[in-house]
Amino acid sequence: DTDLPTDSEEWQNTTPIPTCLEILMSFSSLTCVLPLRLRNPCVCSVGGFLFVIGGDEVKEGDEDEKRPVTVATSNQVWRYDPRFSCWEQVESMLDRRAQFTCCVVEDVIYALGGRHTRPDTNTHASVASVEFYDMATAAWRKGPPMPQTLYGHASAVLDNSIYVSGGVPGNYSYTQDESRESSREVFFWDLKGRVWEKRASMSIARFSHRLATAHGYIYALLGMYEPFCDIERYHPRSDHWMRLKPLLTGSFNYGMVSMSSGNLLVFGGRRWSNGQEVVAKSVLEKGSPNIPKSVTRVSRAKLCDKWDFWEQAEEVNRFSVKKVTLKQMSFQDEAKLQDEIEK
């Protein structure tokens, strides 16, 4: 038994953005709204612009229900200019895709895999195609396809190479009611060549998860339908995944960004509470011992939300090839450790 907050208490306490995050950043609504309603698009930032790519476009039906709600996969690309607070449609992708992944390497956007919906038959078809958008030419071009079709996968960039993990593979068409098995596989693409290579698989099959790079490692974070909140870290030189200490609470469909400092921020998403799917407003950060001194001890512990103690779990796992059960630290113990960090 520990005196850590329960699942519901943890999210209730962290639902407001903590004081120290308010010092570091602020959230505000855009005055200009994206002119269409999308599900499962990809979002990335290049050259100071925000790009919203693809996704399923949802069109509302008539009030008298003569025309039902329709969902069709889009290949549109929208760019947000923060200088003028406006959205502008730019060159569309070559393929329509949703539940795909995108990443940026040297100001070039890469769109990888995904699936598209056929509104006439209400079926999906997954794809393996790859395309990239060069800001200089303002055009999309084809890249080497992935080894297999994937949707619901994740990607990350490390040393100007692209890593893709998880998702649902297979060359098939399927209906929305069919369930498919997620993958643990990881693929690697060195952009200097045109060949995808296989890397060590994750220990957990993941779908609709997130990958992020920090300090020379790749982190795999929670996806959908995962019973636990396990996190893994990949070392590219040893081609090895290491299971890390899990988060106490999990969510899905959340946003994640890697800061220039190397810290990772996870915000929003959805989670299950008392059998209901609810929106999460919490903000979590990994690797944040350098929080402003003015923040109270309790606020520091809430912000870190156990992420600062990943390194402790990694040190234990480094010397053991067997599965290790880590004793969770109490909230007071974490506060004491934060005091030591300050000293």
Secondary structure as UniProt FT lines:
FT   HELIX           7..14
FT   HELIX           19..24
FT   STRAND          38..39
FT   STRAND          42..46
FT   TURN            47..48
FT   STRAND          49..53
FT   STRAND          56..59
FT   TURN            63..64
FT   STRAND          70..73
FT   STRAND          77..81
FT   TURN            82..85
FT   STRAND          86..90
FT   STRAND          101..105
FT   TURN            106..107
FT   STRAND          108..118
FT   TURN            119..122
FT   STRAND          123..134
FT   TURN            135..138
FT   STRAND          139..143
FT   STRAND          150..151
FT   STRAND          154..158
FT   TURN            159..160
FT   STRAND          161..165
FT   STRAND          168..169
FT   STRAND          173..175
FT   TURN            176..177
FT   STRAND          186..190
FT   TURN            191..192
FT   STRAND          196..199
FT   STRAND          210..214
FT   TURN            215..216
FT   STRAND          217..221
FT   TURN            224..225
FT   STRAND          231..235
FT   TURN            236..239
FT   STRAND          240..244
FT   STRAND          255..258
FT   TURN            260..261
FT   STRAND          264..267
FT   STRAND          270..273
FT   TURN            274..275
FT   STRAND          276..279
FT   STRAND          283..286
FT   TURN            293..294
FT   HELIX           297..304
FT   TURN            305..306
FT   HELIX           307..309
FT   HELIX           310..318
FT   HELIX           331..342
//
